[in-house]
Amino acid sequence: MKTYLPKNNLEQRKWHVVNADGAVLGRLAVQVANILRGKNKPVYTPHLDAGDFVVVINAEKIKVTGKKEEAKEFMTYSGWKGGEKYATVAQIRARHPEKLITHAVRGMVPKNRLGRVLMTKLKVYKGSEHPHAAQQPASLVPAK
């Protein structure tokens, strides 16, 4: 048996636009990560980039369940002693709501060169406007 290797045609990649208004963060991130990896296609190959582009709009209107808005904390470290900074979901949503979705999707793609390439195909925007209208993205309904 030979392993099927699809041709890497950039012309066949589609664009999807997802409205994050009212969607749950984790469920949306799984759906976006699967499209980025190409798991929704019959030519899915784990070690190749066969996925599509995804544009997420209304990132500030994403929901989190339970007490995560105040209880869940994200940590960043500067590399210096005492350089840890903690921020809650509410604080991140106020400053950079795009980072919530990007961080969740990044955790669901491979942690290697392939994952870094996949993350370049994710575009997240704060409002309902995005500059990718020329690509004619298809609307995608997020799982509730």
C-alpha positions in Angstrom: 0.0 0.0 0.0 1.2 3.5 -0.9 0.3 6.5 1.1 -1.8 8.9 -0.9 -0.1 12.3 -1.2 -2.4 15.1 -2.5 -1.0 17.9 -4.7 -0.4 21.1 -2.8 -2.5 23.4 -5.0 -2.9 26.8 -3.4 -5.6 27.6 -6.0 -7.9 25.0 -4.5 -7.8 26.6 -1.0 -11.1 28.1 0.0 -11.8 31.0 2.4 -14.3 30.7 5.2 -15.7 33.5 7.3 -17.0 32.7 10.8 -19.1 35.1 12.9 -18.0 34.5 16.6 -21.0 36.4 18.0 -22.4 34.3 20.8 -20.3 31.2 20.0 -18.5 29.3 22.7 -14.7 29.7 22.5 -13.6 26.1 22.7 -16.2 24.8 20.3 -15.4 27.5 17.8 -11.7 26.9 18.1 -12.1 23.1 17.4 -14.1 23.9 14.3 -11.5 26.5 13.1 -8.5 24.2 13.8 -10.1 21.3 11.8 -10.6 23.6 8.8 -7.1 24.9 9.0 -5.6 21.4 9.1 -7.9 20.2 6.3 -9.7 17.5 8.4 -13.0 18.3 6.7 -11.6 17.2 3.3 -11.2 13.7 1.9 -7.6 14.4 1.0 -6.5 15.1 4.6 -2.9 14.1 5.3 -1.6 14.6 8.8 1.9 15.8 7.8 0.8 18.2 5.0 -1.0 21.5 4.9 -4.2 20.8 3.0 -6.5 23.2 4.9 -8.3 26.3 4.0 -8.1 30.0 5.2 -10.4 31.1 8.0 -11.5 34.6 8.8 -13.1 35.1 12.3 -15.1 38.3 12.9 -16.7 39.7 16.0 -14.0 38.3 18.2 -15.0 40.5 21.2 -18.5 38.8 21.3 -17.2 35.3 22.0 -18.6 33.5 25.0 -16.9 31.4 27.7 -18.8 29.1 29.9 -18.9 28.9 33.7 -16.7 31.2 35.7 -13.9 31.4 33.2 -14.4 35.1 32.5 -12.9 36.0 35.9 -11.3 32.7 37.1 -9.3 31.6 34.1 -5.9 33.3 33.9 -3.3 33.5 31.1 0.3 33.8 32.1 3.1 35.5 30.1 6.8 35.4 31.1 9.4 38.0 30.1 12.3 35.8 30.9 13.5 37.9 33.8 13.1 37.2 37.5 9.7 38.1 38.7 8.6 38.7 35.0 5.4 36.8 35.2 2.2 38.6 34.3 -1.3 37.2 34.7 -4.4 38.4 32.9 -8.0 37.1 33.1 -10.2 36.5 30.1 -12.1 39.7 30.8 -8.8 41.8 30.8 -7.7 40.2 27.5 -11.1 40.7 26.0 -10.9 44.4 26.8 -7.5 44.9 25.3 -7.0 42.3 22.5 -10.0 40.0 22.0 -8.4 38.5 18.9 -5.8 36.8 21.2 -8.4 34.7 22.9 -9.3 32.9 19.7 -5.8 32.8 18.4 -4.5 31.2 21.7 -7.3 28.6 21.7 -6.7 27.6 18.1 -2.9 27.6 18.5 -3.3 24.9 21.2 -5.2 22.7 18.8 -2.8 22.6 15.9 0.6 20.8 15.8 3.4 22.3 17.9 6.0 22.3 15.0 6.7 24.0 11.7 3.5 22.7 10.2 1.5 24.4 13.1 3.2 27.7 12.5 2.3 27.6 8.8 -1.3 26.7 9.7 -1.6 29.7 12.0 -0.7 32.0 9.2 -4.0 31.0 7.5 -6.1 32.2 10.5 -7.3 35.8 10.4 -9.1 37.2 13.5 -10.8 40.6 13.6 -12.4 42.6 16.4 -15.4 44.0 14.6 -17.6 42.8 11.8 -15.4 44.3 9.0 -12.5 42.4 7.4 -10.3 43.2 4.4 -10.7 39.8 2.7 -13.9 40.4 0.7 -11.9 40.0 -2.6 -11.4 36.3 -1.8 -15.2 35.8 -1.6 -15.2 33.8 1.7 -18.0 31.4 2.3 -20.0 31.9 5.4 -19.6 29.2 8.1 -22.0 28.7 11.0 -20.1 28.0 14.3 -21.3 25.2 16.5 -23.3 26.5 19.5 
